[in-house]
Structure formats: structure tokens, C-alpha cells
Amino acid sequence: MRGGLLHLLLPVFFALSLFLGPYGLINPFSHGLGAFVLELRLLRALAASLVGLALAASGSGLQALLKNPLADPYILGVSSGAALGVLATIAAGFIWPLAVSLSALLGGLAALALVMAVSSALGLTRTSMVLAGVALSYALSSIDMIIMMDLGPAVQGSLAWLFGTVAYALWGELAYAAPLMAAGAAWIFLRAGHLESLMLGDDVAESMGVRARRLRAEVAVASALSTSAAVAVAGPVGFVGLVAPWIARLGSGGAFRRIYPLSLSLGASLTVAADLASRFVEPGGMAPLTSITALMGAPVLVYLLARWRG
Amino acid sequence: MRRKASSSVAVSLIVVAVVVAISAAYIGHQLSAYSAQVSELYSAVSSLNRTVASQASAISSIASQQQSIQSQLSSLNRTVASQASAISSIASQQQSIQSQLSSLESSMRFPASAVDATGQQIVVYSEPTRIVSLMPSDTAILFAVGAGPQVVGVDKYSSWPPCLSALEANGTVKDIGSGWYPNPEVILSARPDMVFGVSSVPSNHALKQQFAAYGIPVVLLPDNTIEDVLQSIYTVGRLTGHTGTAQLLAENVTAELSYAEGSTIGLNRTSAALIVWPSPIWVAGNGTWEDQMITAAGGSNVFSKVSGWGPVDPEALLAARPQVIIYAAGHGQLNYTEFMSTLYQKLGPAADSVPAIASGRVYAVTGEYNDWLTEPGPFVGYGTILLSVLLHPEAYGMNYTSIPHVVSPGTLRLPVPASVPVISTPRCASAVSSP
């Protein structure tokens, strides 16, 4: 297990995330306000871990499914669908956090349903699925833009969500989102064997008793489920779903079943580390999560790619 | 011879006798004179004695009088002292009564309750002393109602009252960053017992939910219309224990609005556009306090069909043909010259078909005046008076040519009569003194 040590990153970042913040160091046995800050940090760290895990699961599944190393969790239109749900909700005057979160989930799932329907009509090949997703993403994003232009000053406030953050995570959100994220990730893990045979080609897979079309549909639904739930908690956090499977692959290597758990753990560590860093990047302590995941993940990926080539 | 001798003896005896008699008579006379003198002296002495005695008695009576005066004085002193102690005891009683009254008053101010923009009933049981404000308008309302000394944190865009920067510099008030993206932990590090935000910002709602778990009330003030502003003033006053000041402030704002309305009543409405962001052009439309201010100032908003704040096509400016364009030039935005050149760049030669541009009635409102127009705070009344001057200078005996293109407290004095109340700028010293 070459990458075994990488699993240690998660507990390390998780612990740091509990200890460090603008409020300062907190005695873990403190009562009152200190305990509340600690609870908030725990909530953030948990939310970040779950979001990272879900995005990595979704990214791994999709990259394997589509045999496309550039596939990311948002390729099925989930991100722009979720954003549309949120913006429409805010434009309608509902800005309560749970309403925002649920509308993200519903928007993401609705986008997925549309992509599946279109792909199914087209015969659900790899290419048609990617294309349908991309087309829908563009269509939904254009509606997002129209709504944003009409939102007025409120657009400023919704940006916090659109750029990704776990600062406002609530236990109530995690309570319904965590099972969805876990279910999506577990579903993909259960299909890991089939995915491995699918990577050898549809014919090979079929000969091994794998129903390729059904598997594709299953994995697509599973990854969209976990992605939508992640978006509902933290907004569309980019780059994690793309980069975590790659780092796992380059850091560990081996079969999908071996890489997958490491990919989840790395996705979680990257997101927790990004949330930790976002507290210190600018004075207000609210740097967008997506910017940090990209800033931290990109150099790691490039370094690994360079080493891998050499 | 014997006879002769005896006669001589006799003669001499007679002579002696006469001499004796004469001397006796003389002595007697002398004696009686002496005795008269003595008796005279005696009577003189006795009268002297009497005088002395009477003087002595007079002196003794004076002494006794002195004594009685002294005793009276000392008794008077005692009376005064006792009265002084009585007065001081009365004063202390008064003080205790006063403190009882004020504690009674504060016990009557709290528990206080108010409903915020989300419809939540917020109840506070004692005076909040560690307030955090997320928006400049919230900060202004807090300080204007007199809750300034209770404020311990404000967002980075809050600029009024002017002493705020001093309070932030000496650590009395903490800068909590942007209220659009408030960081929960940064706010908690100010140890707040109450947080004020606005209902139009989604993240403020998220913060409210989070803090509800710990029992820190996040009060979201409505922030769309002038009625919302008045409502906010009352809510802030009630929850911070300054109901009276808040009442007064709300009445003042209403009086300022009526003054602007009264000054322009009966005049033809001036069509106007209020631009809140220069590129792309964002205007204040229907349902905003700016739209209401334009109407109250004797104008009509050419973009009243825009809902809320929204971007408009430069061409829409050509179609709307406002008589006056008011550009709220916030800190770090385009200045008047830059704004005009972007207008000309966008509209080309057609720009001059807009009456406001042709007649030079385009104003860039800057500095504190800009805050009056763009913040749903205690200065919406002043902002309306300012707008009424820009839209109807004739109502104030002015000509529009005498109004500068850059409108700021330094270039245009508001023609505000004594009847219009002044919002007192909170003094820094009183606010600074509380650590």
C-alpha cells in the first residue's frame, strides 16, 4: 500500500481544523462560548469532510464510467442545476438556509433527471451523456445569469453560497445530506468490480455479466446524488472531484477498488484543508472554498503529473 | 510793778486768748472748709464709685449678653449642622430613590421584545451590552438611537458615526469583516450578546440559524422601503433599551420627509433616474427606499418599472429621458468626469438627447451625502431633502445652475431650517470612555 500514509492527512487536517481559527485556540473542555465555537468548527470540519468525500466519490465514479480523466462531478449539469434552484429560491424571496439547501438538492437532481432522459433518448452512450450534461449546464447557467442580474444587491449575498463555503453549515443540513452523500459513495463502491470490467470495454464487461447501460445509469445517479447533496451543504465546490481521484491514482496506483477509498479520503482532506486555509487567507476569514481547493490542488496535481511522466 | 506784770500777763493772756480764738476760729473755719472739701471729695468718690459700679454692672450685663449670644450662636451652629445632616440625608435618600427609579425604569425596559423581518419574536431579558452590527445601516441606526456604547463589533463598510474609526483603532469596537459574507467565528470572537443584520442578505439568515443554537439573537432588520427603515429604528430602540430616543428619531425622520414633501408640493414632478452603480448602469427601481425618496422629493422615477435594483441598457436612458440624473458615487467608484465620459462612450452623440445630460443636470453625489441615498438608515429623511434640492432648486430660491456637479457636504450646504431636527452625531468621547 504505497498511498497508505496519505490516509493520515484526514485526521491531521481534521484535528487542526478544530484547533485553529480566528477565535484562537480553544480548550476542548471549555463551556459556554468556547464550546459553541468548537461545535461550529466540528460542524465545519464534518461538513467539509463529507463534501470532499462525496465529490471525490462522484468524480472517481464518473472518471471510471466515462473513461475520461477530465470528468468531474459537475459534468452532468448538477452544479448549474443546483445553482438555478438556489437563485430561483432567493429571487422568490425565500432565503432561509434550509430552503436554499433543499432547493440546491432539488435543482441538482432535476438537472440529472433531464440529462438521463436526454441521454436515454439518445441511447445513453458515454459521449451522449457527457454532451447532454454539457449542453444542459450551459442552458441552465444562462438562466442563472439572467436571475443574478435581476437579484440586485442580494446577488452579493448569494455569491457566498455560489463560490462555496461550509461556514454556514447546519446540523439540520448534514442530517439529511450526509445519508445521501454516503449512499452515493457506497453505491459506487459496491459497483467497483463492475466498473473495473467496464474499463476493459463494454464487450468484455457484457461477457462478464455486467449490463453496461444499467451500470452507467446507476453510477450516474449515485454520483449525481452525492454531488447534489454536497452542493446543498457547501455550494458548488470545484476541483476536488477532479483532482482527488487523480492524486489517489498517482499516489497509490492499482485497481479501482484500491484507489477508490484513498480518493475519498484525499477528497475529504483537501476540502478540510481548504476550509482551514480559507480562515486565514484574508482578514474577514471568508475566502471562497473553490478558490482555495483549486489553489491547493492544482500544484499538487501538476507535481504528481510531472513525476509520473518522469 | 506787780500790777504791771499782772496786767501784762493778763494782756498777754488776752492776746493769747484772742490769738487762740482767732486761730481756733481760723482753724475751725479751715477745718470746716476741709470737711466741706472732704465731704465734697467723698461725695465725688462715692459718685465715682457709683459710676464704676454701674459700669461694672453694665460690663457684667454685656458679658452675660455676650454669653447668651454665644450660646445662641452655638445652638444656631448645632441647628445648622443638624439641618446640614438632614439635607445630606435627604440628598442620599433622593439618590437612592433615583437609582431605584432608574433600576425600575430599566426593569421596565427589559424584558423587551420585537419581531424582526423573519417574523421571529425576539425577547431580551436584560440590556444587551455586546452588540455586533453586520451592515452600515444597522450601525448607523444603533448609534443614532444611543446604543453606540453597547456596540462591540461592526462590519468593515460601516463609516458612521465618524468616531467609529477611533473606536476601532483603540480596540473598543472590533472590525468583523464583510457583513455580506460574515464569518461566524470572527463574530463570536467579539463575544456578542446580540447581532444585527439585514433580511435581504442570505448569509445573514444562515448566521441567524447557526447562532440560534447558542441563544445569541441575530436580529434581521427589514431593508427595502422607508417604512422598513422606520420599523428598524423602533425595533433597534426597543431591543437595546432606547425606546424613547428611537421614537424621537423616527419622528425626526418623518418630519424631514414631510419637510421635503412640503417644500415641493404643487410643483411639476421632475423626472429622475437614480444610478447606484455606474458600469453596468444599475438603477434603483420600484420597491426601493430610493424610489420612495424620489417621489417624496417631488420627482418621478423614470425606472419605476424596474423591480428592486437592476441593470438597465444605456439605451433605456435614451428612452426614459430623465430631466435629472443622480449618480450615487460610492467610495472607490467612478468620479463625475469618469462617469460622464462612460455615459458619452455608451450613448455616443445621442447622449445630448437626454434632457438631464443636455441641461447639465447630472449630479455625482459623494461622501456622506452618498450614504444618505444608499443606506436604509437614519438619514433617509436628509437624503430626501437633498434629492428635493437637486430636483427642485427653485423651491429653495436656488437656480439649478448654481448646484455643483459633484454634490457633497463640502460643495452643497443643505437649506435646512431650524424646524427640521438635526440627528446628533454621537460624540466620540462618551463612546470611547466605556472600555
Contacts between the chains, C-beta under 8 A, distances in Angstrom:
chain1	res1	chain2	res2	distance
A	21	B	185	4.8
A	22	B	183	6.5
A	22	B	185	4.9
A	22	B	186	4.6
A	22	B	189	5.8
A	23	B	185	4.8
A	23	B	186	7.7
A	23	B	188	5.8
A	23	B	189	4.5
A	24	B	189	7.1
A	33	B	188	6.3
A	33	B	191	6.2
A	33	B	214	7.5
A	36	B	188	7.0
A	36	B	213	7.5
A	36	B	214	4.4
A	37	B	185	5.9
A	37	B	188	5.4
A	39	B	213	7.7
A	40	B	184	5.7
A	40	B	185	6.3
A	40	B	188	7.5
A	40	B	210	6.9
A	41	B	185	7.4
A	90	B	202	5.9
A	95	B	199	7.8
A	95	B	200	8.0
A	95	B	201	7.8
A	95	B	202	4.2
A	95	B	205	5.0
A	96	B	118	7.7
A	96	B	205	5.6
A	96	B	209	7.5
A	97	B	202	7.8
A	97	B	205	5.8
A	97	B	206	4.4
A	97	B	209	5.0
A	98	B	209	7.6
A	100	B	202	6.5
A	100	B	206	7.9
A	149	B	310	7.1
A	149	B	311	5.5
A	150	B	307	7.4
A	150	B	308	7.7
A	150	B	310	5.7
A	152	B	282	7.7
A	152	B	308	4.5
A	152	B	309	3.6
A	152	B	310	6.1
A	153	B	200	6.3
A	153	B	201	7.9
A	153	B	309	5.9
A	154	B	200	5.3
A	154	B	201	6.8
A	154	B	202	6.9
A	156	B	180	4.8
A	156	B	201	7.3
A	157	B	180	5.5
A	157	B	181	8.0
A	157	B	200	7.2
A	157	B	201	3.8
A	157	B	202	4.4
A	157	B	203	5.3
A	157	B	204	7.3
A	158	B	202	5.5
A	159	B	180	7.7
A	159	B	181	7.8
A	160	B	180	6.8
A	160	B	181	4.4
A	160	B	202	7.2
A	160	B	203	4.7
A	161	B	202	6.6
A	161	B	203	7.6
A	165	B	181	7.5
A	167	B	181	7.9
A	167	B	183	6.1
A	167	B	184	6.1
A	168	B	184	7.4
A	168	B	203	6.3
A	168	B	206	3.5
A	168	B	207	6.8
A	168	B	209	7.9
A	168	B	210	6.5
A	170	B	206	7.6
A	170	B	209	5.6
A	170	B	210	6.5
A	171	B	213	7.8
A	172	B	209	7.9
A	279	B	183	7.4
A	279	B	185	7.3
A	283	B	175	7.8
A	283	B	177	6.1
A	284	B	156	7.1
A	284	B	176	7.6
A	284	B	177	2.6
A	284	B	178	5.1
A	284	B	181	6.7
A	284	B	183	5.9
A	284	B	186	6.8
A	285	B	177	6.4
A	285	B	183	4.0
A	285	B	185	6.8
A	285	B	186	5.1
A	286	B	177	6.5
A	286	B	178	6.8
A	286	B	181	4.2
A	286	B	182	7.5
A	286	B	183	4.9
